[in-house]
Amino acid sequence: MRERWVGAVRSDRFVVLVSLAAVAALAWIYLAWLAADMAGGSSPMDMVRIRSWPPSEFVFVFLMWTVMMVGMMIPSALPMVLVYAGIVRKAKRQGSAVAPTFVFVGGYLFAWTLFSAVATIAQWSLDQAALLSPMMVASSPAIGAALLVVAGVYQLTPFKDACLAHCRSPAHFLAEKWRKGLGGAFRLGIQHGFYCLGCCWALMLLLFVGGVMNLLWIAAIAFFVLLEKTMPGGRRASILSGGALIAAGLLLLWRI
């Protein structure tokens, strides 16, 4: 009996891990294909860069951002998702009903979908002002410097620290914010997504510094977000990175 129970637990965690890993992998595969297509000059993004965005192109860019956020943020959300899945498993053993894990994950990704809409508007605004290069980098050094400084300063703020604390303490977050039912689980996922946004929105601005479709740059930011949320020295990394970003922004501004 004990062996069957342990096997069920491991199987449940395995299903969650494999499912999320598959979704993240598909997102990265799509991004890699899109980046390669852009390098060859045959991407639909070429049409965006003429600074005339029909609705279809706006939707395309929105989907690009959405897929990018899925690929970047799912790995750092794994600890929270696994704790939620553990609660679902325990409730099932006790005969209680708790919303499935995918509902919680759906709420989390919905929050990042909203961010993707804002990022799409930001990209459109830069493009309309002719401030975006063909590789989707802010073409003005002053804007690049400002984005670096803003991201660096935000890394040092108490609000960043508070949001990061929620993301780094899955059990505490779920115990404090728990909601019942399908709608409750979805709202709980959205709430976690908003805390995650509170941690990471300024770092996402750096995509306009290193290139929105620069895969190495995207991977570097995603890896840093993962370290911030999961490593023991995550808060220290935030402080050090904040100082480094401010210094880089001021240096770039001085060289203009």
N, C-alpha and C positions, 0 to 999 in steps of 0.2 A: 504493500500500500504506500509506504513512504517513498519507494523508488518511483512509483507511478506519479505521485504528487510532485516530486522533484523534477521528473521528466516533463510534466505539464507546465511547470513554472518556466523551465528552460525553453520549452517549445514556444510559450507565449512571448517571452523576451526575444527569442530568435525571430519570430514572425514580425514583431514590431521593428526590430533592428533592420531586418532584410527589406521590409517594405519601405521604410524611410530611406535606407541606403539606395534602393532602386530608384526612388523618386529623385533623390539628389543627383544620382549618377546620370539619369536621363536629362536632367536640367543642365549638367555640365557638358554632356555630349552635344546637346543642342547649342550651347554657347560656343563650344569649340567649332562646330560646323558653321555657325554664323560668322565667327571671327575669321575662319579660313575663307569663307565666301566673300567677306569684305576685303580681305587681302587680295583676292583675285579680281576685285572690281565688279562682281556680278550680284552683289547683295541688294535686296530691296532698300537697304539703308542708303544706297547711293541716291535714291529718289528723294529721301528726306533732306539730304544736304543741299538741295537746290533752294531751300528755305520756302518751299511751297508745300504745305502739309495737307493733303486731302484726308478725309476721315479714315480711309483705309490705312494710310501710313501712320496716322496717330495711333490707331489700334495696334498696328504692328510694333511700334516702339513701346507701347504700354505692355504688350505681351512679352517683349524682350526683357523689360525691367522686371516683370513678374517672375519670369522663369529664372532670371539672375538672382532675385531675392530668395527664391526657393532653394537654389543650389547653394547659396552662401549661408543661409540661416538655419536650415534643417540640422546640420551637424551640431551647432551650438545649442539647439533646442533639445537634443537627445536626452540629457539628464532629466529635464523636466517631464518629457514625454514618458520616459521609462518609469518615473515615480508615479505618474498618473495611471499608467498601465498596471502598475502594481496594486493601486487602489481598486481598479476595476476587477482585477483578479481576486483580491481578497473579498470584495463585496459579493462576487459570484459564488465563492465558496460558502459564504454565510447566507446565501439566498436573497441578497439584496440586489436592487437594480441600480446600476450606475451607467451613465451614457458611455458608449464605446469610445475608445481612444481616438479613432479617426475624427470624431466630432470635435474633440479638444484641439487636435492638430488643424482641423479645418478653420477653427476660429483664429488660431495663431497665424496661419497663412493668409487669412482674410485681412488681418491687420497690416501685413506686409504688402498685400495687394493694394490697399489704400495708399501706402507709401509709394508704391510703383506709379500710381496715378499722379501723385505730386511730383515725383521725379521726372515723369514724362512731360509734365507742364514746364518744369524747370529746364529740361533739355530743349523743348520747343522755344522757350523764351530766349535762351542763349543763341539758338539757331536763327531766330528772327532778328536778333540784334547783331548777327554776323560775328558772334563771339565764340563760335565752336568750330574747331578744325575738322578736316575730313575723318580723323581718327577719334572724333568726339572728345577732344581735350579742349579745355578753356584756352582760347587763343591769346587772351590778354594775360601777360605775366602778373599784372596787378590783381586780376581776379584769382589766379592761381595762388598768389601769395596770401590774399585775403582768406581763401578757403582753408589753407594750411593753418593760419593763425586762429581762425574760428574753431576749427576742429581741435587744435591744441588747447585753446582756452577751455573749451567745453569739457575736455578730458579731466580738467582739474576742478570742476564745479561740484558742489554738494548734490545737485540734482542727478548728475551722472552717477555719483557714488550710491545714491539711494536706489536708482533703477538697477544698477549692477548688483546691489545686495539682494534684491528680489530674485534676479536671474540666477544668482549663485546659491540660493537656498530653496530648492524645489519643494521640499517637504514643508517648510515654514510658509511658503507662498500658498501652496494648495490648502493647508490647514486654515490659514487666515482668510482666504478669498473664496473658499469652496461654495459652489452653487449646485443645486439639484436639477435633474432633468436634462433633456437634450439641449434646450435653449440655455440652461445654466452652464452646461459644459462648453457650449459654443462661445458664450460670453466670457467664460473663464479663459478660454484660449485667446480671445481677442485681448483681454486684459493683460495676459502674459505677453502677447505680441506688442502691446503698447509699452510695457516696461522694457521690452527688448529694443523697441524703437528709441526709447529714452536713452538706452545705452549706446546705440549705434548710429543714429541718424547723422551725426556730424562726421563720423568716419566714412559714411556713404558719400558725403560731399567730395571726398578725395578721389572718387571715381572720375570726376571731371578734371582732376589734376593729372592722374596717371593714364587716363584713357578708359572710357566706359566699356570698350570691348577689348581691353588689354587683359588677356587671360591671366598672365602672371600677376598683374596688379590686383585683379579681382581675387585671385587665390590668396595673395598675401594679406589682403584686408580680411577675408573670411577666416584665415588661419589665426590672425591676431584676435578677432572677435571670439573665436573658440578658446584661445588661451585666456583672455580676460575673464570669461565666464566659468572656466573649469579648473584652471591651475591655481594652486595655493597663493601664488604671488600675483594674482590677476590685478588687484587694485594697484600694487606697486608698478606693474607694467603700464597701467593707465596713466599714472603720474609721470613716469619716465617718458612715455610716448608723447604726452602732452607738451612737456618741455622741448622734446626734439622737434615736434611739429611747429611750435611757435618759433624756435630758432631757425628752422628751414624756411618758414614764411618770411621772417624778417630779413634773412639773408637774400632771398629771392627779391624782396622789395628793394633792398639796398643796391642790388645789381642792376635794377631797371634803369 
